[in-house]
Amino acid sequence: MSKENHFETQAIRTQMERSQYLEHSTPLHLTSSFVFEDAEDMRASFAEEKERNIYSRFTNPNTSEFVDKICKLEGAEAGYAYATGMSAVFSTFAALLNAGDHVVSCRSVFGSTHSLFTKFLPKWNIETSYFKVNEIDKIESLIQPNTKILYAETPTNPAVDILDLELLGNIAKKHNLLLVIDNCFATPYLQNPIKFGADLVIHSATKLIDGQGRVLGGVTVGKADLIREIYLFSRNTGPALSPFNAWVLSKSLETLSVRVDRHCENALKVAEFLESHENVQLVKYPFLKSHPQYGIAKKQMKKGGNIVAFEIKGGIEAGRQFLNKLQLLSLSANLGDTRSIATHPASTTHSKLNEADRLEVGISDGLVRVSVGLEHYEDIIADLNQALG
Ligand SMILES: Cc1ncc(COP(=O)(O)O)c(C=O)c1O
């Protein structure tokens, strides 16, 4: 496939070799292992003298197709696919960090990533220093001689803040750090962190990449030498994506651009509606002019994504009542589904944090996060309207 092909074409036409049956659509290779011609073939394969499938914990044609697509869509050299987004995050850190290393990360990261930094990596004497979304100028003061990774998500979850990838790339380069970006909210269609200097990009494929709320998956892509270390760690520790889920996710990528285009159109309409509603205090959507980092979002994202955060007047109780009144929107922990989903972080996912800690990551009492789906936008808005009333 030529390098010049457009995103949509790469997402559809990157495909494993056809079998003798000349199938048009990719078949599913639901097999744990692969056979060898003879003892020499087996020896040479294990010695990595041949590039071939041995065992599906290492590679499988379906996972390789999925990884190849993500590499092309992100502009990456190599990758490895995981059972979940969190196994991608954990394995990336575990493969690259040694005891005594240090991480600098944005404080606004996904909850389980925060737990990894604060509860689990310290078991191996790996500490993390946090900067807030509006404190990029403090990053350099957090860097220590043992700092190895600079980590961030953008847009952030759930407050939809934007971090300047170009700036992060420059800092990482200046201090010889690995820049690792969780690109889950943007997808490779809206944003390519490698263009701005990221060494590795991580996705929870469970979200917009699957896009239909069916399977879990994750992937890390980036520089080949780093992926080699990540691959060796992962092939021995076993977090591999199943061939079936890889097949589903690779199929999903064929429609990623059209789905995400519609998600973004719907989300912008929802954001504009919310901005005009009297019971809404504040709306955060990257492509609304009122977003504090609108200029940065425009620089690094093609469109604004499907997540809208807003502040409902009346705090925690108003947030709870709003959720109870919703009829069409689902109350669910997922996001990036065809079905629109609403969550109220202060009374659910972040209820164990005290108010000060919540505010530090942009979660006020009345913050509601909507993952805008693919239903007709008028129906989504009508449901939000009646629940806000
Ligand atoms: C930004 C981000 N990163 C990582 C994850 C973890 O992904 P998974 O649920 O596939 O393990 C999530 C899940 O919501 C997420 O939102």
The ligand as an SDF file (V2000), in Angstrom:
LIG
                    3D

 16 16  0  0  0  0  0  0  0  0999 V2000
   -8.1870    7.9580   28.3610 C   0  0  0  0  0  0  0  0  0  0  0  0
   -8.3190    6.5060   28.7050 C   0  0  0  0  0  0  0  0  0  0  0  0
   -7.2260    5.7360   28.7240 N   0  0  0  0  0  0  0  0  0  0  0  0
   -7.2960    4.4150   29.0270 C   0  0  0  0  0  0  0  0  0  0  0  0
   -8.4980    3.8260   29.3390 C   0  0  0  0  0  0  0  0  0  0  0  0
   -8.5290    2.3670   29.7070 C   0  0  0  0  0  0  0  0  0  0  0  0
   -9.0460    1.5870   28.6810 O   0  0  0  0  0  0  0  0  0  0  0  0
   -9.7150    0.1520   28.8960 P   0  0  0  0  0  0  0  0  0  0  0  0
  -11.0070    0.3590   29.6030 O   0  0  0  0  0  0  0  0  0  0  0  0
   -9.8460   -0.3840   27.5020 O   0  0  0  0  0  0  0  0  0  0  0  0
   -8.7560   -0.6610   29.7260 O   0  0  0  0  0  0  0  0  0  0  0  0
   -9.6740    4.5880   29.3190 C   0  0  0  0  0  0  0  0  0  0  0  0
  -10.9850    3.9750   29.6430 C   0  0  0  0  0  0  0  0  0  0  0  0
  -11.9690    4.6470   29.8240 O   0  0  0  0  0  0  0  0  0  0  0  0
   -9.5820    5.9740   28.9900 C   0  0  0  0  0  0  0  0  0  0  0  0
  -10.6780    6.7590   28.9620 O   0  0  0  0  0  0  0  0  0  0  0  0
  1  2  1  0
  2  3  1  0
  2 15  2  0
  3  4  2  0
  4  5  1  0
  5  6  1  0
  5 12  2  0
  6  7  1  0
  7  8  1  0
  8  9  2  0
  8 10  1  0
  8 11  1  0
 12 13  1  0
 12 15  1  0
 13 14  2  0
 15 16  1  0
M  END
$$$$
